[in-house]
């Protein structure tokens, strides 16, 4: 919730912007401006294969009536999946298998940095 003073200031800017001549750029509304400033996006990594992001998703992927964990690594620069591994649970061994598959693939090799979600499995 934004303060009244801030909201009034943003609304005034919007009213002033609406008085612009046709063809000029109209700024975002106050809500859109506030949303866009909350969490600015980080720039992408520049080099392919330098930074990998590891994570897992738990669901009943095969329709067997119990859940499995799909562990994977994604290249941060290109958003390309480097390797996937399906296991019964999200474990350190499953992440090691994903890392092994990534390193053994001649397209990727050894990454400079691996980012994780800081779970207890690491």
Secondary structure, DSSP 8 states (H G I E B T S, - for coil): ---HHHHHHHHHHHHHHHTS-TTS-----HHHHHHHHHS------SSTTTEEEEEEEEE-SS-SSS-EEEEEEEETTT--EEEEEEESS--HHHHHHHHHHHHHSTTT-S-SEEE----TT-
